[in-house]
């Protein structure tokens, strides 16, 4: 009873105080997204497209998070999650470079890969934000405080260059790179392998990397971009660099150390000024010599295990001063690797790329770092504004994904059991950068090292992400996106990459918008309500890709729902059979699976079903309730024989209406 009263009070507070907002200095929005990274921008765009007024609040001066502001703009894309808002984004990127006859498959030693310059990615995202038309973007805005009333988040105090502001919203989404909004709300979360408030700051998270975009200067390297003396602690990093990349190293695949061409092709980026820009193919080693722009994100993970440490301590997430200092050290290591490139690797005409537009702000405030000599400032000012953070705080959600939820069949390349609550897909392997020993795993989730697939032999496959991982166990008015969702440390290794964080962000944006529209807390939203919106946006939620049901098919939404909820069968992995003519037996079986009932109006089950027959049967079945399904009755009528695609579409609408009436 107490929980019910609390929920009602929260909903009353959030959804009926427009007068209070009007009489205060607060800024009011339907949805407030904290963090304009991959997940945050996707959430904001999706919510805005569904009619919400959205505040998108970002601490840095960059939109796009890990793939732009952290310069990880070579997509960790295993090719089968090119759907939804992520597919929209990469389509824009591809079109940008196609117009300039420049290849985008320049990375990861593969022919079907996607890379772009950070500024190009930011422009594509900014255009999508502007086109959504209802997003207010706050840059260089830091969240100071969250206001929680009656068990729900109702406001955030932010500070930008204009001063402090109160942002009020019906739903807040933490999409920051480190999960920094979550602790302000009082919601429980995981950090390392601890759970708040009992965090072990000495437990470990994955390493960070201060990525830098570098390019070749064929006309000669500007003197200000040449590093003349070894950076601080260079000789401490040098042995590790030599173990990873060497001038006479091996080709990929091979053994460490690898050579310069392999290094450049790992995170190779397009370069429209390169006369050989159309010849580069990441899957063809003979073309790697033409790569003229890449990112430093291989030999420079920090802290790594170079100095005897197990890895980055969870203190990085919990202690802002420690985080600042660690980011500075990561920047120092990348600077040292750049010097190693210009000297030992013979890349004397390579240095930081000055075209990306970095230099406006830095989360680590390196300009006041006394230990960094001034001579390196012309280089460092072209570094990204923040590092690549792989592991953040993770909420304790109403559902938590563990390693068993991402175990995929090696031959089918997917999980075996469908997850009806799925609102997003992932595909990446469980890449947690080592740290598989029991003492590093989440203590309460029962995961074992032997349960974790070996990344060297196993290349992933599709898995599904349920709605409950975005919703905190108790706090209302709060959702999680980006890397902050309710997963184990192991699963974070699969859900932290750009394609999946954009897709989960889109799902969270839809969840927030449905909650606002229906005037309910997000925890009371049914999965099918979110799925309906996402499928309408041509997002993919099941793990089947049917050749006869492309995303622009009339039957797309119905077939996806049929697969998610298992009320229709498919004859194979790649064919649904949309044009197959339906018999009464198949109609009856679909209804049995949805409604769990056995009695239906009798028909000759071996007979074919016309649309008019189906319509009459529905009226006989529903009797006085037929009006509730009026839209289905109006759409599915005619003399023709009903096809499997039409049945799937009809059943999808019936399933949705039925669930909404519960």
Secondary structure in CASP SS format (residue, H / E / C, confidence):
PFRMAT SS
TARGET T0000
AUTHOR 0000-0000-0000
METHOD secondary structure of the structure
MODEL  1
X C 1.00
X H 1.00
X H 1.00
X H 1.00
X H 1.00
X H 1.00
X H 1.00
X H 1.00
X H 1.00
X H 1.00
X H 1.00
X H 1.00
X H 1.00
X H 1.00
X H 1.00
X C 1.00
X C 1.00
X H 1.00
X H 1.00
X H 1.00
X H 1.00
X H 1.00
X C 1.00
X C 1.00
X C 1.00
X C 1.00
X E 1.00
X E 1.00
X E 1.00
X E 1.00
X E 1.00
X E 1.00
X E 1.00
X E 1.00
X C 1.00
X C 1.00
X C 1.00
X H 1.00
X H 1.00
X H 1.00
X H 1.00
X H 1.00
X H 1.00
X H 1.00
X H 1.00
X H 1.00
X H 1.00
X H 1.00
X H 1.00
X C 1.00
X C 1.00
X C 1.00
X C 1.00
X E 1.00
X E 1.00
X E 1.00
X E 1.00
X C 1.00
X C 1.00
X C 1.00
X C 1.00
X C 1.00
X C 1.00
X C 1.00
X H 1.00
X H 1.00
X H 1.00
X C 1.00
X C 1.00
X C 1.00
X C 1.00
X C 1.00
X C 1.00
X E 1.00
X C 1.00
X C 1.00
X C 1.00
X C 1.00
X C 1.00
X C 1.00
X C 1.00
X C 1.00
X C 1.00
X H 1.00
X H 1.00
X H 1.00
X H 1.00
X H 1.00
X H 1.00
X H 1.00
X H 1.00
X H 1.00
X H 1.00
X H 1.00
X H 1.00
X H 1.00
X H 1.00
X H 1.00
X C 1.00
X C 1.00
X C 1.00
X C 1.00
X C 1.00
X C 1.00
X C 1.00
X C 1.00
X C 1.00
X C 1.00
X C 1.00
X C 1.00
X C 1.00
X C 1.00
X C 1.00
X C 1.00
X E 1.00
X C 1.00
X C 1.00
X H 1.00
X H 1.00
X H 1.00
X H 1.00
X H 1.00
X H 1.00
X H 1.00
X H 1.00
X H 1.00
X H 1.00
X H 1.00
X H 1.00
X H 1.00
X H 1.00
X H 1.00
X C 1.00
X C 1.00
X E 1.00
X E 1.00
X E 1.00
X E 1.00
X C 1.00
X C 1.00
X C 1.00
X E 1.00
X E 1.00
X E 1.00
X E 1.00
X E 1.00
X E 1.00
X E 1.00
X E 1.00
X C 1.00
X C 1.00
X E 1.00
X E 1.00
X E 1.00
X E 1.00
X E 1.00
X E 1.00
X E 1.00
X E 1.00
X E 1.00
X C 1.00
X C 1.00
X E 1.00
X E 1.00
X E 1.00
X E 1.00
X E 1.00
X E 1.00
X E 1.00
X E 1.00
X E 1.00
X E 1.00
X E 1.00
X E 1.00
X C 1.00
X C 1.00
X C 1.00
X C 1.00
X C 1.00
X C 1.00
X C 1.00
X H 1.00
X H 1.00
X H 1.00
X H 1.00
X C 1.00
X C 1.00
X C 1.00
X E 1.00
X E 1.00
X E 1.00
X C 1.00
X C 1.00
X E 1.00
X E 1.00
X C 1.00
X C 1.00
X E 1.00
X C 1.00
X C 1.00
X C 1.00
X C 1.00
X C 1.00
X E 1.00
X E 1.00
X C 1.00
X C 1.00
X E 1.00
X E 1.00
X C 1.00
X C 1.00
X E 1.00
X E 1.00
X E 1.00
X E 1.00
X E 1.00
X C 1.00
X C 1.00
X C 1.00
X C 1.00
X C 1.00
X C 1.00
X H 1.00
X H 1.00
X H 1.00
X C 1.00
X C 1.00
X C 1.00
X C 1.00
X C 1.00
X C 1.00
X C 1.00
X C 1.00
X H 1.00
X H 1.00
X H 1.00
X H 1.00
X H 1.00
X H 1.00
X H 1.00
X H 1.00
X H 1.00
X H 1.00
X H 1.00
X E 1.00
X E 1.00
X E 1.00
X E 1.00
X E 1.00
X E 1.00
X C 1.00
X C 1.00
X C 1.00
X C 1.00
X C 1.00
X C 1.00
X C 1.00
X E 1.00
X C 1.00
X H 1.00
X H 1.00
X H 1.00
X H 1.00
X H 1.00
X H 1.00
X H 1.00
X C 1.00
X C 1.00
X C 1.00
X C 1.00
X C 1.00
X C 1.00
X C 1.00
X C 1.00
X C 1.00
X C 1.00
X C 1.00
X C 1.00
X C 1.00
X C 1.00
X C 1.00
X C 1.00
X C 1.00
X C 1.00
X H 1.00
X H 1.00
X H 1.00
X H 1.00
X H 1.00
X H 1.00
X C 1.00
X C 1.00
X E 1.00
X E 1.00
X E 1.00
X E 1.00
X C 1.00
X C 1.00
X C 1.00
X C 1.00
X E 1.00
X E 1.00
X C 1.00
X C 1.00
X C 1.00
X C 1.00
X C 1.00
X C 1.00
X C 1.00
X C 1.00
X C 1.00
X E 1.00
X E 1.00
X C 1.00
X H 1.00
X H 1.00
X H 1.00
X H 1.00
X C 1.00
X H 1.00
X H 1.00
X H 1.00
X H 1.00
X H 1.00
X H 1.00
X H 1.00
X H 1.00
X H 1.00
X H 1.00
X H 1.00
X H 1.00
X H 1.00
X H 1.00
X H 1.00
X H 1.00
X H 1.00
X H 1.00
X H 1.00
X H 1.00
X H 1.00
X H 1.00
X H 1.00
X C 1.00
X C 1.00
X C 1.00
X C 1.00
X C 1.00
X C 1.00
X C 1.00
X E 1.00
X E 1.00
X E 1.00
X C 1.00
X C 1.00
X C 1.00
X C 1.00
X C 1.00
X C 1.00
X C 1.00
X C 1.00
X C 1.00
X C 1.00
X C 1.00
X C 1.00
X C 1.00
X H 1.00
X H 1.00
X H 1.00
X C 1.00
X C 1.00
X C 1.00
X C 1.00
X C 1.00
X H 1.00
X H 1.00
X H 1.00
X H 1.00
X H 1.00
X H 1.00
X H 1.00
X C 1.00
X C 1.00
X C 1.00
X C 1.00
X C 1.00
X C 1.00
X C 1.00
X E 1.00
X E 1.00
X C 1.00
X C 1.00
X C 1.00
X C 1.00
X E 1.00
X E 1.00
X C 1.00
X E 1.00
X C 1.00
X C 1.00
X C 1.00
X E 1.00
X C 1.00
X H 1.00
X H 1.00
X H 1.00
X H 1.00
X C 1.00
X C 1.00
X E 1.00
X C 1.00
X C 1.00
X C 1.00
X C 1.00
X E 1.00
X C 1.00
X C 1.00
X C 1.00
X C 1.00
X C 1.00
X C 1.00
X C 1.00
X E 1.00
X E 1.00
X E 1.00
X E 1.00
X E 1.00
X C 1.00
X C 1.00
X C 1.00
X C 1.00
X C 1.00
X C 1.00
X C 1.00
X C 1.00
X C 1.00
X C 1.00
X C 1.00
X H 1.00
X H 1.00
X H 1.00
X C 1.00
X C 1.00
X C 1.00
X C 1.00
X C 1.00
X C 1.00
X C 1.00
X C 1.00
X H 1.00
X H 1.00
X H 1.00
X C 1.00
X C 1.00
X C 1.00
X C 1.00
X C 1.00
X C 1.00
X C 1.00
X C 1.00
X C 1.00
X C 1.00
X E 1.00
X E 1.00
X E 1.00
X E 1.00
X E 1.00
X H 1.00
X H 1.00
X H 1.00
X H 1.00
X E 1.00
X E 1.00
X C 1.00
X C 1.00
X C 1.00
X E 1.00
X C 1.00
X E 1.00
X E 1.00
X E 1.00
X C 1.00
X C 1.00
X C 1.00
X C 1.00
X C 1.00
X C 1.00
X E 1.00
X C 1.00
X H 1.00
X H 1.00
X H 1.00
X H 1.00
X H 1.00
X H 1.00
X H 1.00
X C 1.00
X C 1.00
X H 1.00
X H 1.00
X H 1.00
X H 1.00
X H 1.00
X H 1.00
X H 1.00
X H 1.00
X H 1.00
X H 1.00
X H 1.00
X H 1.00
X H 1.00
X H 1.00
X H 1.00
X H 1.00
X H 1.00
X H 1.00
X H 1.00
X H 1.00
X H 1.00
X C 1.00
X C 1.00
X C 1.00
X H 1.00
X H 1.00
X H 1.00
X C 1.00
X C 1.00
X H 1.00
X H 1.00
X H 1.00
X H 1.00
X H 1.00
X H 1.00
X H 1.00
X H 1.00
X H 1.00
X H 1.00
X C 1.00
X C 1.00
X C 1.00
X C 1.00
X C 1.00
X C 1.00
X C 1.00
X C 1.00
X C 1.00
X C 1.00
X C 1.00
X C 1.00
X C 1.00
X C 1.00
X C 1.00
X C 1.00
X C 1.00
X C 1.00
X C 1.00
X H 1.00
X H 1.00
X H 1.00
X H 1.00
X H 1.00
X H 1.00
X H 1.00
X H 1.00
X H 1.00
X H 1.00
X C 1.00
X C 1.00
X C 1.00
X C 1.00
X C 1.00
X C 1.00
X C 1.00
X C 1.00
X C 1.00
X C 1.00
X C 1.00
X C 1.00
X C 1.00
X C 1.00
X C 1.00
X E 1.00
X C 1.00
X E 1.00
X H 1.00
X H 1.00
X H 1.00
X H 1.00
X H 1.00
X H 1.00
X H 1.00
X H 1.00
X H 1.00
X H 1.00
X H 1.00
X H 1.00
X C 1.00
X C 1.00
X C 1.00
X C 1.00
X C 1.00
X C 1.00
X C 1.00
X C 1.00
X C 1.00
X C 1.00
X C 1.00
X C 1.00
X E 1.00
X C 1.00
X E 1.00
X H 1.00
X H 1.00
X H 1.00
X H 1.00
X H 1.00
X H 1.00
X H 1.00
X H 1.00
X H 1.00
X H 1.00
X H 1.00
X H 1.00
X H 1.00
X H 1.00
X H 1.00
X H 1.00
X H 1.00
X H 1.00
X H 1.00
X H 1.00
X H 1.00
X H 1.00
X H 1.00
X H 1.00
X H 1.00
X C 1.00
X C 1.00
X C 1.00
X C 1.00
X C 1.00
X E 1.00
X C 1.00
X E 1.00
X H 1.00
X H 1.00
X H 1.00
X H 1.00
X H 1.00
X H 1.00
X H 1.00
X H 1.00
X H 1.00
X H 1.00
X H 1.00
X H 1.00
X H 1.00
X H 1.00
X H 1.00
X H 1.00
X H 1.00
X C 1.00
X C 1.00
END
